[in-house]
Amino acid sequence: MMVNEDHIKALDNHSTCLQEYVNSPEKQKALYKRTLFVVSVSQIFGGAGLAAGVTVGALIAQQMLGTDAYAGVPTALFTLGSAGAAWLVGKLSQKKGRRAGLTTGFILGGVGAIGVIFSAILNSIFLLFLSLLVYGSGTATNLQARYAGTDLAKAKQRGTAVSTAMVFTTFGAVAGPNLVDVMGDFALSIGAPALAGPFILAAVAYIVAGLVFYIMLRPDPLLIARAIEANKQERDTQKNLTNTEQSTNKKGVAVGATVMVLTQIVMVAIMTMTPVHMRHHGHGLTEVGVVIGFHIGSMYFPSLFTGVLIDKIGRTAMTIASGIILLLAGLVAAMAPSDSMVLLLVALSLLGLGWNLGLISGTAQIVDATEPLTRAKTQGTIDVLIALAGASGGALSGMVVAQSSYAVLSLSGGILSLILIPVIIWAYRSTGENKVKVGQGL
């Protein structure tokens, strides 16, 4: 009886808390800022976990298998794992809120990183592949965390909200690759292979990121957003509500998803094989770490400006810019002399910037086109597609290079990115730039 009374009391307190936020724009604004802070802190650690694995994943497989043909498999596996995790995190978030979904995803990512460490020690390719699948949970969660910052954002704040969270990923993302040698030495000191070192960092970083969400993300922004939306619907007539929901939802989701899927394929394919390409032409782990560090920094740090530009100039213009920049990245990477670290830095930095523009503009379109009551489920589904696209790009990249060259891979990726332009022009003609600029679906 006491348990039931305590449970009822907890439900009443929860309901009272929700209602306080529904009735107070000031509290909503304060929670929006607090949520951005929590997401930003977690992204520092999440970025470190992501970058560490990306830097040496392909090298571990190359070392164990003794061939380049399957060097893209690690990226494909943890990206494939991130697809399943995106679905899981989306479902948990839809049912229990962002806190439950994001905490679970990051902890699983940390467990996967621990598995990779043991696979390197045991030289077990089976354990490596299995662990990389689980490690992908961290990648998916790191991406889905960006949505938490948009739950309470106004339409003209959504690009900025996404970019604010992503800026802080830069700190961990740049530090991770540049700690490759340090973590390698640490791994050797405890009897583990040097390439396992970055995954030690990844394990700690992902688990800490999960704990940040578990401890600090209270009250849950998605649950508050739902309560606000439910209250709004009570005041709207059924006719107006129906028109609002059906106006641009399907097209906005389709276009946003297409933008993010294409940019993910191009980015993952070229990024995956760059460390292998560099190692084949005499570059050391430190140089590889610097190039990947610049690349990942360019994926996130420009968010200081790109989110604001997407909100001010519009989703259409910035998506077109993404396609053009990705094309330039492919061209520079394809034409760069194999011993030119400077041109590889330029190419991978452009690759990161193009991905940044595509991801933020696509994310903003998805948020514009969904309602809080179903948003997390839709976002999880879209991120599954993004992860599968990345898995395909990672798996095929090694085969393309083995059968042709890194230059062919880079050029093909650049050309593929041009598909973004007709897609977004079609959306522009269908809805008009005015809607795009104010964030009404496209």
KELOPA-658014 format. One record per residue (C-alpha): residue number from 1; y, x, z negated; residue in one letter. Coordinates in steps of 0.05 Angstrom, whole numbers. Example, Ala and Ser with C-alpha at 12.3 -4.5 7.8 and 13.67 -1.06 7.14 Angstrom:
BEGIN
+-----+--------+--------+--------+---------+
: num :  north :   east :     up : residuo :
+-----+--------+--------+--------+---------+
:   1 :    -90 :    246 :   -156 :       a :
:   2 :    -21 :    273 :   -143 :       s :
+-----+--------+--------+--------+---------+
end
This chain:
BEGIN
+-----+--------+--------+--------+---------+
: num :  north :   east :     up : residuo :
+-----+--------+--------+--------+---------+
:   1 :      0 :      0 :      0 :       m :
:   2 :     47 :     56 :    -18 :       m :
:   3 :     33 :     90 :     49 :       v :
:   4 :     51 :     26 :     87 :       n :
:   5 :    115 :     18 :     48 :       e :
:   6 :    134 :     90 :     60 :       d :
:   7 :    120 :     82 :    135 :       h :
:   8 :    162 :     18 :    138 :       i :
:   9 :    218 :     53 :    101 :       k :
:  10 :    216 :    112 :    150 :       a :
:  11 :    219 :     64 :    209 :       l :
:  12 :    279 :     28 :    178 :       d :
:  13 :    315 :     94 :    167 :       n :
:  14 :    300 :    114 :    239 :       h :
:  15 :    327 :     48 :    265 :       s :
:  16 :    389 :     55 :    223 :       t :
:  17 :    401 :    126 :    249 :       c :
:  18 :    394 :    102 :    321 :       l :
:  19 :    443 :     45 :    310 :       q :
:  20 :    494 :     91 :    279 :       e :
:  21 :    496 :    132 :    343 :       y :
:  22 :    496 :     71 :    388 :       v :
:  23 :    559 :     45 :    353 :       n :
:  24 :    596 :    111 :    349 :       s :
:  25 :    621 :    148 :    412 :       p :
:  26 :    644 :    204 :    366 :       e :
:  27 :    574 :    214 :    340 :       k :
:  28 :    546 :    212 :    410 :       q :
:  29 :    595 :    266 :    431 :       k :
:  30 :    578 :    309 :    371 :       a :
:  31 :    503 :    302 :    384 :       l :
:  32 :    513 :    320 :    457 :       y :
:  33 :    547 :    385 :    436 :       k :
:  34 :    494 :    399 :    383 :       r :
:  35 :    438 :    387 :    433 :       t :
:  36 :    469 :    436 :    482 :       l :
:  37 :    473 :    487 :    427 :       f :
:  38 :    399 :    478 :    407 :       v :
:  39 :    376 :    480 :    479 :       v :
:  40 :    418 :    542 :    492 :       s :
:  41 :    388 :    579 :    432 :       v :
:  42 :    317 :    561 :    454 :       s :
:  43 :    332 :    583 :    526 :       q :
:  44 :    348 :    654 :    503 :       i :
:  45 :    277 :    661 :    478 :       f :
:  46 :    246 :    620 :    534 :       g :
:  47 :    280 :    664 :    586 :       g :
:  48 :    251 :    726 :    554 :       a :
:  49 :    181 :    696 :    555 :       g :
:  50 :    188 :    675 :    627 :       l :
:  51 :    217 :    740 :    654 :       a :
:  52 :    166 :    785 :    619 :       a :
:  53 :    107 :    752 :    653 :       g :
:  54 :    140 :    747 :    721 :       v :
:  55 :    154 :    822 :    720 :       t :
:  56 :     83 :    847 :    710 :       v :
:  57 :     37 :    788 :    725 :       g :
:  58 :     24 :    810 :    796 :       a :
:  59 :     15 :    883 :    775 :       l :
:  60 :    -39 :    865 :    724 :       i :
:  61 :    -79 :    828 :    777 :       a :
:  62 :    -70 :    884 :    827 :       q :
:  63 :    -95 :    934 :    776 :       q :
:  64 :   -156 :    892 :    757 :       m :
:  65 :   -175 :    871 :    828 :       l :
:  66 :   -156 :    934 :    865 :       g :
:  67 :   -124 :    897 :    923 :       t :
:  68 :    -57 :    866 :    943 :       d :
:  69 :    -88 :    806 :    976 :       a :
:  70 :    -93 :    768 :    910 :       y :
:  71 :    -32 :    798 :    876 :       a :
:  72 :      2 :    730 :    884 :       g :
:  73 :    -53 :    694 :    846 :       v :
:  74 :    -24 :    705 :    776 :       p :
:  75 :     42 :    673 :    796 :       t :
:  76 :      3 :    618 :    830 :       a :
:  77 :    -39 :    607 :    767 :       l :
:  78 :     16 :    604 :    716 :       f :
:  79 :     57 :    562 :    764 :       t :
:  80 :     -3 :    516 :    773 :       l :
:  81 :    -11 :    514 :    698 :       g :
:  82 :     61 :    496 :    692 :       s :
:  83 :     48 :    436 :    737 :       a :
:  84 :     -2 :    408 :    687 :       g :
:  85 :     45 :    426 :    630 :       a :
:  86 :    104 :    392 :    664 :       a :
:  87 :     63 :    328 :    666 :       w :
:  88 :     43 :    336 :    593 :       l :
:  89 :    113 :    353 :    569 :       v :
:  90 :    142 :    295 :    609 :       g :
:  91 :     91 :    246 :    581 :       k :
:  92 :    101 :    270 :    510 :       l :
:  93 :    177 :    267 :    518 :       s :
:  94 :    173 :    197 :    547 :       q :
:  95 :    130 :    173 :    489 :       k :
:  96 :    156 :    212 :    429 :       k :
:  97 :    222 :    245 :    451 :       g :
:  98 :    245 :    313 :    475 :       r :
:  99 :    228 :    348 :    409 :       r :
: 100 :    154 :    333 :    412 :       a :
: 101 :    147 :    351 :    486 :       g :
: 102 :    187 :    415 :    486 :       l :
: 103 :    157 :    442 :    421 :       t :
: 104 :     86 :    431 :    446 :       t :
: 105 :    100 :    462 :    514 :       g :
: 106 :    130 :    527 :    486 :       f :
: 107 :     75 :    536 :    434 :       i :
: 108 :     22 :    529 :    488 :       l :
: 109 :     59 :    581 :    530 :       g :
: 110 :     56 :    629 :    471 :       g :
: 111 :    -19 :    618 :    463 :       v :
: 112 :    -28 :    632 :    538 :       g :
: 113 :     10 :    698 :    532 :       a :
: 114 :    -35 :    719 :    474 :       i :
: 115 :    -95 :    705 :    519 :       g :
: 116 :    -66 :    750 :    573 :       v :
: 117 :    -59 :    806 :    523 :       i :
: 118 :   -133 :    801 :    504 :       f :
: 119 :   -154 :    796 :    577 :       s :
: 120 :   -118 :    862 :    591 :       a :
: 121 :   -152 :    895 :    531 :       i :
: 122 :   -221 :    869 :    551 :       l :
: 123 :   -208 :    879 :    626 :       n :
: 124 :   -232 :    807 :    637 :       s :
: 125 :   -206 :    776 :    701 :       i :
: 126 :   -235 :    708 :    681 :       f :
: 127 :   -197 :    707 :    615 :       l :
: 128 :   -134 :    731 :    651 :       l :
: 129 :   -136 :    674 :    701 :       f :
: 130 :   -151 :    622 :    647 :       l :
: 131 :    -96 :    649 :    601 :       s :
: 132 :    -45 :    649 :    658 :       l :
: 133 :    -58 :    575 :    668 :       l :
: 134 :    -40 :    562 :    595 :       v :
: 135 :     18 :    612 :    598 :       y :
: 136 :     48 :    568 :    652 :       g :
: 137 :     64 :    517 :    598 :       s :
: 138 :    122 :    561 :    577 :       g :
: 139 :    150 :    563 :    647 :       t :
: 140 :    147 :    488 :    654 :       a :
: 141 :    178 :    477 :    586 :       t :
: 142 :    233 :    527 :    599 :       n :
: 143 :    252 :    486 :    660 :       l :
: 144 :    245 :    418 :    627 :       q :
: 145 :    290 :    439 :    569 :       a :
: 146 :    349 :    434 :    617 :       r :
: 147 :    340 :    359 :    619 :       y :
: 148 :    350 :    352 :    544 :       a :
: 149 :    423 :    373 :    552 :       g :
: 150 :    436 :    317 :    602 :       t :
: 151 :    409 :    259 :    562 :       d :
: 152 :    476 :    244 :    530 :       l :
: 153 :    520 :    273 :    585 :       a :
: 154 :    568 :    230 :    625 :       k :
: 155 :    559 :    227 :    701 :       a :
: 156 :    612 :    280 :    714 :       k :
: 157 :    583 :    326 :    660 :       q :
: 158 :    511 :    331 :    684 :       r :
: 159 :    516 :    392 :    728 :       g :
: 160 :    556 :    427 :    673 :       t :
: 161 :    505 :    406 :    620 :       a :
: 162 :    447 :    435 :    660 :       v :
: 163 :    485 :    499 :    675 :       s :
: 164 :    506 :    509 :    602 :       t :
: 165 :    433 :    511 :    580 :       a :
: 166 :    414 :    557 :    638 :       m :
: 167 :    469 :    607 :    623 :       v :
: 168 :    436 :    625 :    558 :       f :
: 169 :    370 :    635 :    592 :       t :
: 170 :    404 :    696 :    624 :       t :
: 171 :    405 :    735 :    559 :       f :
: 172 :    330 :    732 :    550 :       g :
: 173 :    314 :    734 :    624 :       a :
: 174 :    352 :    798 :    635 :       v :
: 175 :    327 :    831 :    571 :       a :
: 176 :    253 :    815 :    586 :       g :
: 177 :    245 :    857 :    649 :       p :
: 178 :    287 :    914 :    621 :       n :
: 179 :    241 :    918 :    561 :       l :
: 180 :    180 :    930 :    604 :       v :
: 181 :    176 :   1004 :    588 :       d :
: 182 :    192 :    994 :    514 :       v :
: 183 :    139 :    940 :    506 :       m :
: 184 :     91 :    981 :    548 :       g :
: 185 :     98 :   1039 :    499 :       d :
: 186 :     89 :    991 :    441 :       f :
: 187 :     25 :    963 :    473 :       a :
: 188 :     -3 :   1033 :    482 :       l :
: 189 :     13 :   1049 :    409 :       s :
: 190 :    -32 :    992 :    386 :       i :
: 191 :    -87 :   1007 :    435 :       g :
: 192 :    -71 :    957 :    489 :       a :
: 193 :    -57 :    972 :    563 :       p :
: 194 :     17 :    984 :    579 :       a :
: 195 :     21 :    923 :    625 :       l :
: 196 :      2 :    879 :    567 :       a :
: 197 :     66 :    898 :    531 :       g :
: 198 :    112 :    847 :    564 :       p :
: 199 :     64 :    791 :    546 :       f :
: 200 :     69 :    810 :    473 :       i :
: 201 :    143 :    797 :    480 :       l :
: 202 :    128 :    732 :    517 :       a :
: 203 :     82 :    707 :    463 :       a :
: 204 :    133 :    717 :    408 :       v :
: 205 :    191 :    690 :    450 :       a :
: 206 :    156 :    626 :    470 :       y :
: 207 :    131 :    610 :    400 :       i :
: 208 :    201 :    621 :    371 :       v :
: 209 :    231 :    577 :    425 :       a :
: 210 :    183 :    522 :    406 :       g :
: 211 :    201 :    528 :    332 :       l :
: 212 :    275 :    523 :    349 :       v :
: 213 :    263 :    455 :    380 :       f :
: 214 :    217 :    432 :    325 :       y :
: 215 :    266 :    450 :    269 :       i :
: 216 :    334 :    437 :    301 :       m :
: 217 :    328 :    381 :    353 :       l :
: 218 :    342 :    324 :    305 :       r :
: 219 :    359 :    269 :    320 :       p :
: 220 :    325 :    268 :    387 :       d :
: 221 :    376 :    260 :    444 :       p :
: 222 :    329 :    222 :    490 :       l :
: 223 :    314 :    170 :    437 :       l :
: 224 :    388 :    162 :    424 :       i :
: 225 :    402 :    155 :    498 :       a :
: 226 :    349 :    101 :    504 :       r :
: 227 :    379 :     63 :    446 :       a :
: 228 :    448 :     67 :    478 :       i :
: 229 :    420 :     43 :    545 :       e :
: 230 :    381 :    -15 :    512 :       a :
: 231 :    445 :    -37 :    477 :       n :
: 232 :    483 :    -34 :    542 :       k :
: 233 :    430 :    -75 :    578 :       q :
: 234 :    436 :   -130 :    526 :       e :
: 235 :    509 :   -138 :    546 :       r :
: 236 :    497 :   -136 :    621 :       d :
: 237 :    475 :   -195 :    663 :       t :
: 238 :    406 :   -188 :    696 :       q :
: 239 :    438 :   -191 :    765 :       k :
: 240 :    485 :   -133 :    754 :       n :
: 241 :    430 :    -92 :    720 :       l :
: 242 :    382 :   -102 :    778 :       t :
: 243 :    435 :    -81 :    829 :       n :
: 244 :    451 :    -19 :    789 :       t :
: 245 :    378 :      3 :    783 :       e :
: 246 :    361 :     -7 :    856 :       q :
: 247 :    424 :     20 :    889 :       s :
: 248 :    407 :     94 :    898 :       t :
: 249 :    348 :    109 :    853 :       n :
: 250 :    292 :    122 :    904 :       k :
: 251 :    335 :    161 :    952 :       k :
: 252 :    367 :    202 :    897 :       g :
: 253 :    300 :    221 :    868 :       v :
: 254 :    271 :    238 :    937 :       a :
: 255 :    329 :    283 :    957 :       v :
: 256 :    335 :    317 :    889 :       g :
: 257 :    260 :    332 :    889 :       a :
: 258 :    261 :    359 :    960 :       t :
: 259 :    318 :    406 :    944 :       v :
: 260 :    284 :    435 :    883 :       m :
: 261 :    215 :    440 :    916 :       v :
: 262 :    240 :    479 :    976 :       l :
: 263 :    283 :    527 :    935 :       t :
: 264 :    224 :    539 :    888 :       q :
: 265 :    176 :    556 :    945 :       i :
: 266 :    224 :    606 :    976 :       v :
: 267 :    244 :    638 :    910 :       m :
: 268 :    173 :    646 :    881 :       v :
: 269 :    143 :    673 :    946 :       a :
: 270 :    193 :    729 :    955 :       i :
: 271 :    201 :    745 :    881 :       m :
: 272 :    125 :    750 :    869 :       t :
: 273 :    113 :    805 :    920 :       m :
: 274 :    176 :    845 :    908 :       t :
: 275 :    146 :    885 :    849 :       p :
: 276 :     83 :    900 :    890 :       v :
: 277 :    125 :    920 :    950 :       h :
: 278 :    168 :    967 :    907 :       m :
: 279 :    108 :    999 :    873 :       r :
: 280 :     76 :   1014 :    941 :       h :
: 281 :    139 :   1051 :    962 :       h :
: 282 :    146 :   1097 :    902 :       g :
: 283 :    189 :   1056 :    854 :       h :
: 284 :    171 :   1060 :    780 :       g :
: 285 :    164 :   1004 :    729 :       l :
: 286 :    235 :   1016 :    705 :       t :
: 287 :    263 :   1005 :    774 :       e :
: 288 :    220 :    944 :    784 :       v :
: 289 :    246 :    917 :    717 :       g :
: 290 :    319 :    929 :    738 :       v :
: 291 :    310 :    892 :    805 :       v :
: 292 :    274 :    833 :    773 :       i :
: 293 :    325 :    833 :    716 :       g :
: 294 :    382 :    826 :    766 :       f :
: 295 :    343 :    772 :    803 :       h :
: 296 :    330 :    731 :    740 :       i :
: 297 :    401 :    743 :    716 :       g :
: 298 :    425 :    715 :    783 :       s :
: 299 :    380 :    655 :    773 :       m :
: 300 :    415 :    636 :    709 :       y :
: 301 :    481 :    672 :    695 :       f :
: 302 :    520 :    641 :    754 :       p :
: 303 :    509 :    575 :    718 :       s :
: 304 :    575 :    591 :    683 :       l :
: 305 :    608 :    568 :    747 :       f :
: 306 :    557 :    532 :    790 :       t :
: 307 :    549 :    472 :    745 :       g :
: 308 :    624 :    459 :    744 :       v :
: 309 :    627 :    468 :    820 :       l :
: 310 :    570 :    419 :    830 :       i :
: 311 :    606 :    367 :    787 :       d :
: 312 :    674 :    380 :    820 :       k :
: 313 :    657 :    393 :    893 :       i :
: 314 :    594 :    352 :    899 :       g :
: 315 :    518 :    358 :    904 :       r :
: 316 :    519 :    359 :    980 :       t :
: 317 :    564 :    420 :    991 :       a :
: 318 :    529 :    461 :    938 :       m :
: 319 :    460 :    445 :    965 :       t :
: 320 :    480 :    468 :   1034 :       i :
: 321 :    508 :    532 :   1002 :       a :
: 322 :    440 :    541 :    969 :       s :
: 323 :    404 :    539 :   1036 :       g :
: 324 :    452 :    589 :   1068 :       i :
: 325 :    448 :    638 :   1010 :       i :
: 326 :    371 :    636 :   1009 :       l :
: 327 :    372 :    651 :   1084 :       l :
: 328 :    416 :    711 :   1071 :       l :
: 329 :    369 :    734 :   1015 :       a :
: 330 :    310 :    731 :   1063 :       g :
: 331 :    347 :    769 :   1117 :       l :
: 332 :    370 :    825 :   1071 :       v :
: 333 :    301 :    833 :   1039 :       a :
: 334 :    268 :    835 :   1108 :       a :
: 335 :    316 :    887 :   1136 :       m :
: 336 :    322 :    931 :   1074 :       a :
: 337 :    291 :   1000 :   1080 :       p :
: 338 :    231 :   1005 :   1033 :       s :
: 339 :    263 :   1060 :    992 :       d :
: 340 :    330 :   1024 :    985 :       s :
: 341 :    335 :    997 :    914 :       m :
: 342 :    407 :    977 :    925 :       v :
: 343 :    391 :    929 :    982 :       l :
: 344 :    332 :    901 :    944 :       l :
: 345 :    379 :    888 :    886 :       l :
: 346 :    426 :    851 :    933 :       v :
: 347 :    370 :    811 :    965 :       a :
: 348 :    338 :    790 :    899 :       l :
: 349 :    406 :    773 :    869 :       s :
: 350 :    421 :    728 :    928 :       l :
: 351 :    352 :    697 :    920 :       l :
: 352 :    367 :    681 :    848 :       g :
: 353 :    436 :    652 :    864 :       l :
: 354 :    409 :    607 :    919 :       g :
: 355 :    354 :    582 :    872 :       w :
: 356 :    406 :    568 :    818 :       n :
: 357 :    449 :    525 :    864 :       l :
: 358 :    388 :    487 :    889 :       g :
: 359 :    359 :    475 :    820 :       l :
: 360 :    423 :    451 :    787 :       i :
: 361 :    445 :    407 :    844 :       s :
: 362 :    375 :    378 :    850 :       g :
: 363 :    370 :    367 :    775 :       t :
: 364 :    437 :    331 :    774 :       a :
: 365 :    413 :    285 :    831 :       q :
: 366 :    350 :    268 :    792 :       i :
: 367 :    389 :    251 :    729 :       v :
: 368 :    440 :    211 :    769 :       d :
: 369 :    383 :    170 :    800 :       a :
: 370 :    345 :    153 :    736 :       t :
: 371 :    355 :    110 :    674 :       e :
: 372 :    341 :    136 :    603 :       p :
: 373 :    283 :     87 :    593 :       l :
: 374 :    241 :    120 :    647 :       t :
: 375 :    278 :    186 :    657 :       r :
: 376 :    230 :    234 :    621 :       a :
: 377 :    169 :    209 :    659 :       k :
: 378 :    204 :    216 :    726 :       t :
: 379 :    230 :    285 :    709 :       q :
: 380 :    161 :    308 :    688 :       g :
: 381 :    132 :    283 :    753 :       t :
: 382 :    185 :    319 :    794 :       i :
: 383 :    173 :    383 :    756 :       d :
: 384 :     98 :    377 :    772 :       v :
: 385 :    117 :    379 :    845 :       l :
: 386 :    163 :    438 :    834 :       i :
: 387 :    108 :    475 :    798 :       a :
: 388 :     57 :    460 :    852 :       l :
: 389 :    107 :    485 :    904 :       a :
: 390 :    116 :    549 :    865 :       g :
: 391 :     40 :    557 :    859 :       a :
: 392 :     33 :    550 :    934 :       s :
: 393 :     88 :    600 :    947 :       g :
: 394 :     58 :    650 :    898 :       g :
: 395 :    -13 :    643 :    925 :       a :
: 396 :      6 :    649 :    998 :       l :
: 397 :     56 :    706 :    988 :       s :
: 398 :      2 :    758 :    975 :       g :
: 399 :    -39 :    735 :   1034 :       m :
: 400 :     21 :    737 :   1081 :       v :
: 401 :     39 :    807 :   1059 :       v :
: 402 :    -33 :    831 :   1064 :       a :
: 403 :    -39 :    803 :   1135 :       q :
: 404 :     31 :    823 :   1159 :       s :
: 405 :     87 :    852 :   1115 :       s :
: 406 :    137 :    840 :   1061 :       y :
: 407 :    191 :    835 :   1115 :       a :
: 408 :    154 :    777 :   1149 :       v :
: 409 :    147 :    741 :   1083 :       l :
: 410 :    221 :    749 :   1067 :       s :
: 411 :    243 :    726 :   1136 :       l :
: 412 :    197 :    666 :   1134 :       s :
: 413 :    224 :    645 :   1066 :       g :
: 414 :    296 :    650 :   1091 :       g :
: 415 :    282 :    607 :   1152 :       i :
: 416 :    245 :    555 :   1109 :       l :
: 417 :    306 :    547 :   1065 :       s :
: 418 :    346 :    521 :   1125 :       l :
: 419 :    308 :    455 :   1118 :       i :
: 420 :    354 :    440 :   1060 :       l :
: 421 :    413 :    429 :   1107 :       i :
: 422 :    386 :    371 :   1149 :       p :
: 423 :    357 :    338 :   1086 :       v :
: 424 :    423 :    337 :   1049 :       i :
: 425 :    462 :    318 :   1112 :       i :
: 426 :    416 :    258 :   1120 :       w :
: 427 :    430 :    238 :   1048 :       a :
: 428 :    505 :    249 :   1058 :       y :
: 429 :    507 :    203 :   1118 :       r :
: 430 :    468 :    150 :   1082 :       s :
: 431 :    512 :    148 :   1019 :       t :
: 432 :    577 :    183 :   1032 :       g :
: 433 :    607 :    244 :    997 :       e :
: 434 :    648 :    202 :    949 :       n :
: 435 :    585 :    179 :    913 :       k :
: 436 :    558 :    250 :    914 :       v :
: 437 :    619 :    277 :    881 :       k :
: 438 :    620 :    229 :    823 :       v :
: 439 :    545 :    235 :    811 :       g :
: 440 :    519 :    167 :    834 :       q :
: 441 :    451 :    189 :    856 :       g :
: 442 :    464 :    242 :    910 :       l :
+-----+--------+--------+--------+---------+
end
